[in-house]
């Protein structure tokens, strides 16, 4: 029997959630349809992080048309380039349960810094950068930028709309996480002191 899920507009749809065990990494990845509302994906990721007591990352896999939610424990070196586009990360593990050798250092600068939400171009560029670096080892940053700019200019409106939608979702999640956030440059922040 396929599970059914209630969508935010009140309708329901077939929505299989798939759990895949990775023997190599020794963990479980959760795949959910890309049709899931961003809030639901975020709730699933947070609950999964709490359950496995590890940070998790969410990737959008356009090929499979799914979101991949997977644990990325501290100190692991995993090649995530095949997972899809990074969507967001969360960590609801209990800090007292972290391994003793894990050192989390927070300075005043990093704890007070709120990163800006990425726009469609930045999301696209990060995705393509990983893809192109695999195929073109030794490529310079300048060459990479030129290639990605050319690819972006030639993308279909549908592809650009997808990245715009991803940016809007990131912006929405950013506003929820940092209500009242207002971007200021370092120059303006120093002037205001």
HURA-V149809 format. One record per residue. N is the residue number from 1. RES is the residue in three letters. PHI is phi as a letter, one per 40 degrees, with the letter a starting at -180 (* if undefined). NEAR is the number of other C-alpha atoms within 8 Angstrom. D_LAST is the distance of its C-alpha to the last C-alpha in Angstrom with 2 decimals. Layout:
BEGIN
n=N res=RES phi=PHI near=NEAR d_last=D_LAST
n=N res=RES phi=PHI near=NEAR d_last=D_LAST
END
This chain:
BEGIN
n=1 res=UNK phi=* near=2 d_last=61.86
n=2 res=UNK phi=c near=6 d_last=58.58
n=3 res=UNK phi=c near=8 d_last=55.73
n=4 res=UNK phi=b near=9 d_last=54.49
n=5 res=UNK phi=b near=8 d_last=50.99
n=6 res=UNK phi=c near=8 d_last=49.78
n=7 res=UNK phi=c near=10 d_last=47.41
n=8 res=UNK phi=d near=6 d_last=44.63
n=9 res=UNK phi=c near=4 d_last=46.82
n=10 res=UNK phi=g near=6 d_last=49.66
n=11 res=UNK phi=c near=7 d_last=51.88
n=12 res=UNK phi=b near=8 d_last=52.96
n=13 res=UNK phi=a near=8 d_last=53.60
n=14 res=UNK phi=c near=8 d_last=54.93
n=15 res=UNK phi=a near=10 d_last=52.02
n=16 res=UNK phi=c near=9 d_last=53.14
n=17 res=UNK phi=b near=9 d_last=50.70
n=18 res=UNK phi=b near=7 d_last=51.74
n=19 res=UNK phi=b near=8 d_last=51.17
n=20 res=UNK phi=b near=8 d_last=51.79
n=21 res=UNK phi=c near=8 d_last=52.22
n=22 res=UNK phi=b near=9 d_last=51.17
n=23 res=UNK phi=c near=6 d_last=53.51
n=24 res=UNK phi=c near=4 d_last=51.69
n=25 res=UNK phi=c near=5 d_last=48.32
n=26 res=UNK phi=g near=7 d_last=49.93
n=27 res=UNK phi=a near=8 d_last=47.99
n=28 res=UNK phi=b near=10 d_last=48.29
n=29 res=UNK phi=b near=12 d_last=46.69
n=30 res=UNK phi=b near=11 d_last=46.66
n=31 res=UNK phi=b near=12 d_last=47.29
n=32 res=UNK phi=b near=13 d_last=46.74
n=33 res=UNK phi=d near=11 d_last=47.49
n=34 res=UNK phi=c near=9 d_last=44.75
n=35 res=UNK phi=c near=5 d_last=45.87
n=36 res=UNK phi=c near=9 d_last=44.23
n=37 res=UNK phi=c near=9 d_last=41.26
n=38 res=UNK phi=d near=7 d_last=37.90
n=39 res=UNK phi=c near=6 d_last=37.43
n=40 res=UNK phi=c near=8 d_last=40.76
n=41 res=UNK phi=c near=11 d_last=39.95
n=42 res=UNK phi=c near=8 d_last=36.71
n=43 res=UNK phi=c near=8 d_last=38.68
n=44 res=UNK phi=c near=8 d_last=41.35
n=45 res=UNK phi=c near=13 d_last=38.92
n=46 res=UNK phi=c near=12 d_last=37.22
n=47 res=UNK phi=c near=9 d_last=40.66
n=48 res=UNK phi=c near=9 d_last=41.95
n=49 res=UNK phi=c near=16 d_last=39.08
n=50 res=UNK phi=c near=12 d_last=39.81
n=51 res=UNK phi=c near=7 d_last=43.52
n=52 res=UNK phi=c near=8 d_last=43.45
n=53 res=UNK phi=f near=10 d_last=40.64
n=54 res=UNK phi=a near=12 d_last=38.92
n=55 res=UNK phi=c near=14 d_last=36.09
n=56 res=UNK phi=b near=16 d_last=37.54
n=57 res=UNK phi=b near=14 d_last=36.73
n=58 res=UNK phi=b near=13 d_last=37.99
n=59 res=UNK phi=b near=13 d_last=39.33
n=60 res=UNK phi=b near=14 d_last=40.91
n=61 res=UNK phi=b near=12 d_last=44.28
n=62 res=UNK phi=c near=7 d_last=45.40
n=63 res=UNK phi=c near=5 d_last=48.81
n=64 res=UNK phi=c near=5 d_last=49.65
n=65 res=UNK phi=f near=9 d_last=47.71
n=66 res=UNK phi=a near=13 d_last=46.22
n=67 res=UNK phi=c near=13 d_last=43.10
n=68 res=UNK phi=b near=13 d_last=43.46
n=69 res=UNK phi=b near=12 d_last=41.83
n=70 res=UNK phi=a near=10 d_last=42.13
n=71 res=UNK phi=c near=13 d_last=41.00
n=72 res=UNK phi=b near=10 d_last=39.11
n=73 res=UNK phi=c near=8 d_last=39.18
n=74 res=UNK phi=d near=6 d_last=36.87
n=75 res=UNK phi=g near=5 d_last=38.20
n=76 res=UNK phi=c near=6 d_last=40.56
n=77 res=UNK phi=b near=4 d_last=40.86
n=78 res=UNK phi=b near=5 d_last=42.22
n=79 res=UNK phi=c near=5 d_last=42.64
n=80 res=UNK phi=c near=6 d_last=41.28
n=81 res=UNK phi=c near=8 d_last=41.86
n=82 res=UNK phi=c near=5 d_last=45.03
n=83 res=UNK phi=c near=9 d_last=43.42
n=84 res=UNK phi=h near=11 d_last=41.91
n=85 res=UNK phi=c near=10 d_last=38.44
n=86 res=UNK phi=c near=9 d_last=35.77
n=87 res=UNK phi=b near=10 d_last=34.90
n=88 res=UNK phi=a near=8 d_last=32.73
n=89 res=UNK phi=b near=8 d_last=32.85
n=90 res=UNK phi=a near=10 d_last=32.73
n=91 res=UNK phi=a near=10 d_last=33.39
n=92 res=UNK phi=b near=11 d_last=34.86
n=93 res=UNK phi=c near=12 d_last=36.81
n=94 res=UNK phi=c near=8 d_last=36.72
n=95 res=UNK phi=d near=5 d_last=34.60
n=96 res=UNK phi=c near=4 d_last=37.25
n=97 res=UNK phi=c near=7 d_last=39.78
n=98 res=UNK phi=c near=7 d_last=38.03
n=99 res=UNK phi=d near=5 d_last=40.01
n=100 res=UNK phi=c near=5 d_last=39.29
n=101 res=UNK phi=c near=4 d_last=38.52
n=102 res=UNK phi=c near=8 d_last=35.69
n=103 res=UNK phi=b near=5 d_last=32.40
n=104 res=UNK phi=b near=4 d_last=29.35
n=105 res=UNK phi=b near=4 d_last=26.28
n=106 res=UNK phi=b near=6 d_last=22.93
n=107 res=UNK phi=c near=6 d_last=19.87
n=108 res=UNK phi=c near=6 d_last=16.49
n=109 res=UNK phi=c near=6 d_last=15.51
n=110 res=UNK phi=c near=7 d_last=18.69
n=111 res=UNK phi=c near=8 d_last=18.89
n=112 res=UNK phi=c near=6 d_last=15.56
n=113 res=UNK phi=c near=6 d_last=16.24
n=114 res=UNK phi=b near=5 d_last=18.28
n=115 res=UNK phi=c near=4 d_last=20.51
n=116 res=UNK phi=c near=5 d_last=21.24
n=117 res=UNK phi=c near=8 d_last=24.82
n=118 res=UNK phi=c near=10 d_last=27.15
n=119 res=UNK phi=c near=9 d_last=28.87
n=120 res=UNK phi=d near=12 d_last=32.63
n=121 res=UNK phi=c near=8 d_last=32.52
n=122 res=UNK phi=c near=8 d_last=30.51
n=123 res=UNK phi=c near=13 d_last=32.88
n=124 res=UNK phi=c near=9 d_last=35.87
n=125 res=UNK phi=c near=9 d_last=34.71
n=126 res=UNK phi=c near=8 d_last=34.17
n=127 res=UNK phi=c near=11 d_last=37.59
n=128 res=UNK phi=c near=9 d_last=39.38
n=129 res=UNK phi=d near=10 d_last=37.75
n=130 res=UNK phi=c near=9 d_last=39.33
n=131 res=UNK phi=c near=9 d_last=42.58
n=132 res=UNK phi=c near=9 d_last=42.83
n=133 res=UNK phi=c near=10 d_last=41.91
n=134 res=UNK phi=c near=7 d_last=44.92
n=135 res=UNK phi=c near=6 d_last=47.24
n=136 res=UNK phi=b near=7 d_last=45.88
n=137 res=UNK phi=c near=6 d_last=45.15
n=138 res=UNK phi=g near=5 d_last=43.47
n=139 res=UNK phi=c near=8 d_last=41.87
n=140 res=UNK phi=c near=6 d_last=38.81
n=141 res=UNK phi=c near=6 d_last=35.49
n=142 res=UNK phi=c near=6 d_last=36.19
n=143 res=UNK phi=c near=8 d_last=39.68
n=144 res=UNK phi=c near=11 d_last=38.47
n=145 res=UNK phi=c near=8 d_last=35.96
n=146 res=UNK phi=c near=8 d_last=38.75
n=147 res=UNK phi=c near=8 d_last=41.19
n=148 res=UNK phi=c near=11 d_last=38.94
n=149 res=UNK phi=d near=8 d_last=37.93
n=150 res=UNK phi=c near=8 d_last=41.64
n=151 res=UNK phi=c near=8 d_last=42.46
n=152 res=UNK phi=c near=8 d_last=39.82
n=153 res=UNK phi=c near=6 d_last=41.21
n=154 res=UNK phi=c near=6 d_last=44.69
n=155 res=UNK phi=c near=8 d_last=43.93
n=156 res=UNK phi=c near=6 d_last=45.67
n=157 res=UNK phi=c near=6 d_last=43.92
n=158 res=UNK phi=c near=6 d_last=44.86
n=159 res=UNK phi=c near=8 d_last=43.06
n=160 res=UNK phi=c near=11 d_last=39.92
n=161 res=UNK phi=c near=8 d_last=40.13
n=162 res=UNK phi=d near=8 d_last=40.34
n=163 res=UNK phi=c near=12 d_last=37.07
n=164 res=UNK phi=c near=10 d_last=35.43
n=165 res=UNK phi=c near=9 d_last=36.74
n=166 res=UNK phi=c near=11 d_last=35.34
n=167 res=UNK phi=c near=13 d_last=31.87
n=168 res=UNK phi=c near=9 d_last=32.11
n=169 res=UNK phi=c near=9 d_last=33.15
n=170 res=UNK phi=c near=12 d_last=30.27
n=171 res=UNK phi=c near=10 d_last=27.86
n=172 res=UNK phi=c near=8 d_last=29.69
n=173 res=UNK phi=c near=8 d_last=29.53
n=174 res=UNK phi=c near=10 d_last=25.81
n=175 res=UNK phi=c near=10 d_last=25.27
n=176 res=UNK phi=c near=7 d_last=27.52
n=177 res=UNK phi=c near=6 d_last=25.76
n=178 res=UNK phi=b near=7 d_last=22.15
n=179 res=UNK phi=c near=7 d_last=22.53
n=180 res=UNK phi=g near=5 d_last=19.57
n=181 res=UNK phi=c near=6 d_last=18.08
n=182 res=UNK phi=b near=4 d_last=16.32
n=183 res=UNK phi=c near=5 d_last=15.84
n=184 res=UNK phi=b near=6 d_last=12.69
n=185 res=UNK phi=c near=6 d_last=12.83
n=186 res=UNK phi=c near=6 d_last=10.87
n=187 res=UNK phi=d near=6 d_last=10.39
n=188 res=UNK phi=c near=8 d_last=8.94
n=189 res=UNK phi=c near=9 d_last=6.70
n=190 res=UNK phi=c near=7 d_last=5.38
n=191 res=UNK phi=c near=6 d_last=5.53
n=192 res=UNK phi=c near=5 d_last=3.83
n=193 res=UNK phi=c near=4 d_last=0.00
END
